[in-house]
Amino acid sequence: MSEQGWREFLSAEGINDWVVLHGGATAVFRVGSLGKAARLAEAIARIPGLEDACVLMTIGDGFINVRLTRDLWQLESRHIELARAISGVAREYEALADRSAVQEVQVAIAAKRDEIDVDFWRAVLGYLPMADDNAVDPLGHGSTVWMQEIDASKLLRHAMHIDVSVAHDQALVRLQAALAAGGRIVDDSHAPEYWTLADRAGNRVCIVSWPDGSTRQQPEGVD
């Protein structure tokens, strides 16, 4: 695996509609109805080269979500041209990109090296492997599960937490909304790559702008 693919994608011109999440490059386009979303999906499917890519499209009442890969590390140079082509077709159909709607929710399961049990989670969820340390919904609907190895000497208190991967320009918006709803910051030492928050009961969640903010202007710190 290499960072070259996703770093090239982030630095490319003409891909402002797209957000690089943990699961790869993703865009949401708003249209007027389910029928228009279906027609846009059909037009996108006719783009040359798309049939050889692992593109996942989800349509709903007034939107289409397009993911170029199922994993961050699968991004390649060819995906840049595909992203530009998809955005071009979306403009022809008068669809508007909505970066604020782009997100991916992951479940991180912490375990020590000898207790990592990704096969169990794949089996119980009916998920498939995308990388050695994760499990993905084959239909693309459910959250990705990934195994987080912790130091053997570390006391395991929170065996699970949620990662919310969002656009770099939406991280502070999401953070401020969570704080206004009663959340609290547990750790901001890695900001603006990610913030760790907790609810009143202590359940933890990370708001993550990495990797989308890696080569772009980062959001400013929290006041």
Secondary structure, DSSP 4 states (H G I P E B T S, - for coil): --SHHHHHHHH-SS-TT-EEETTEEEEEEE-SSHHHHHHHHHHHHTSTTGGGS--EEEEETTEEEEES-SSGGG--THHHHHHHHHHHHHHHTT-EE-GGG-EEEEEEEEEEGGG--HHHHHHHHT-B-SSTTEEB-TTS-SPEEEEEEE-TTS----SEEEEEEE-TTTHHHHHHHHHHTT-EEEE-TTTTTEEEEE-TT--EEEEE-TTTTSSSPPPPPP-
